[in-house]
Structure formats: C-alpha cells, structure tokens
Amino acid sequence: MRVLGIDPGLTRCGMGVVDGSIGRPLSLVDVGVLRTTSSLPVWERLVTIEKGVDAWLDEHQPDAVAIERIFARSDVSTIMGTAQAAGIAMVCAARRGVPVALHTPSEVKAAVSGNGRADKAQVGLMVTRLLRLDAMPKPADAADALALAITHIWRGGAQNRLEAAVAAQALKVGAHK
Amino acid sequence: MRVLGIDPGLTRCGMGVVDGSIGRPLSLVDVGVLRTTSSLPVWERLVTIEKGVDAWLDEHQPDAVAIERIFARSDVSTIMGTAQAAGIAMVCAARRGVPVALHTPSEVKAAVSGNGRADKAQVGLMVTRLLRLDAMPKPADAADALALAITHIWRGGAQNRLEAAVAAQALKVGAHK
C-alpha cells in the first residue's frame, strides 16, 4: 500500500510518501515540505497548504493519508495553525474518498523505534534506516511525515481489521434490537 | 455591503448574512446553522462544513466573510474542532477571493451592545433589535453569526481604510529604500 504521511504545520508542513506492507521492505516514494510565510494572513497560508496537499494527492495517488493527531495541550503559540493545517489536509483527502487516519506522536515513535518516548533524532535515524536512505531527511518535519506513513503501513492493517470487526458487531447488535 | 458571518463549530456552525453599511439600517438576508453529527469522523464533518459554507457563498455572494477569531485558551474539549471548522470556512472564502476578517468575541459584543463583556442573551437581544426581527434567532450560534456580520459592517470600513493606509505607507517606505 502507498501512504502519504503529513506532519501538519502552517510554516512547515512535512509530506512523505512510502510504499510498503507488513513484513516486506518499505520504500521511499517522495518526501518534502510545504512552506508558507508568516507575513501572509492565515487564510492565504491555508489555501497554499490546500493546493500543496492536493498536488501531492494528484501526483502520488496514495491508498491512505496518515496525519499527526493534534492535542489541545500542545504548544499553545502554534496550536491553532497546526490544527487548521491538519483540518485542511483531512478535507483534501476525505473529499476525494482517500481514507484518513490520525496517529499520535507516541504511536509514531513506538512504531518506528520501539519507544513511545523516543526523541526526534532517534525517529529520524530509524526512518533513515527503515527506508535505507543515505542521509536523514531534513527538516525534521519531513522525517516525521515519513515516520507517520511507516506507522500507518505497520499499524494500518491491524487497526482496519479491528474497526471492521467493531462495525460488523455494532450492525449485528443493531439488527437484534 | 453584504457580509456572511460565521460562528465556527463542528457540531453547530452558525451562519448569518446581513446587508448594510455604516449609518444605514441593517437587513437580514439569511440565517441558519450547519450541523454535523459527532458519530462521524472529524474529516467527514469538516467536508460537510466545507460543502455548507460553499453553498452559502454560492447563494449569497457576500462581499466579505467575518469569522470569530478562536483563541487557544478557549474551551479545550471542543477547541480543535472549532479551530478546524474556522480554518475550512476561511479557505472556502479565500480561494474564491472573498475577503476574510476575524473578529474576537469581545469585539463583537462591544460592536452590537456597547459592552465587550455582554452575555449571550444581550447579544441575541441586540441582534433582534438591530435587524428588526420578530423573535431572537435560535440557536445562539445563529444569532452570534449575525452579530459577527453586523460587527464587520460597522468596523469593516474603518478597519479596511486603516489597512489600506498602512499598506500604502509600507509601499512608500519600501520605494525609498
């Protein structure tokens, strides 16, 4: 499966596309960063991010989009812009029917490094190894986007099967009422 | 001028369109609420809001969109969804070139009631009077959207003239460098 990972942000929005499936080697398809300047009003910056995400979806046709789950208790100075960039990215995927998944930072750290409290350097190092790259992707937002895509490939299968089972069970319970 | 006011929210997004200009009577064009159900994933709810905002923009062709400015210190349980709904509304307007303005809750309260700390009932009452309505628009989100539109009509002119003057001055300073 091909996954577009997005590390949302208004100034730098990390984008990473990875091909792979559980138990097989992963491969890097593309990695980069969408940038917007803080001198523009937030709505113009969000439109730029929308165009950028749409362009990545057009070019790479991912099977799923994995976005970092944002918490209200995160860094307050940038949290609103980050939440809005994540919202735009979700809408870009959802309106064309591409499945969306949110993964928390600790899920991502645990998936790629085995440690939910790993630091940025460790995540970057593991992304470099897992994708067999010559150098660590920079900036950190780009590496984080790839880590999100890898997390989704490795967790995606199990999570989707669980959700399908829960939905099927809910349907059964509903039918018996 | 015609202004679409939006009181952003994921469960209820207040929408209100007002025609008017400074020193002349205001008139209600349309008012309502976009609703999404909390049983759907956030990205589907955001797509529903996007479609709703686009439909209001298509129908009413406003000269400007006024959206409540969201602060990170607001109610934490709903702040992420509110911020994302506001972000989508901004993008819907900005990508078609409709000017966007953000007004704080206290700016809105001060504009319609003269008191920046007025309560919801007082804002609703003033909206009802200013638009000469038979009854207070409900729910409160709808009345708040109308209050945002009225605020923009009353503040918009002065604010736009100030911004134009600042931009012209910046251009002059830049030209002399």
Interface residues (C-beta under 8 A of the other chain):
Chain A: P41 V42 W43 E44 L46 V47 E50 I70 F71 A72 R73 V76 S77 I79 M80 A83 Q84 A85 A86 G87 I88 M90 V91 A93 A94 R95 V100
Chain B: P41 V42 W43 E44 L46 V47 E50 I70 F71 A72 R73 V76 S77 I79 M80 A83 Q84 A85 A86 G87 I88 M90 V91 A93 A94 R95 V100
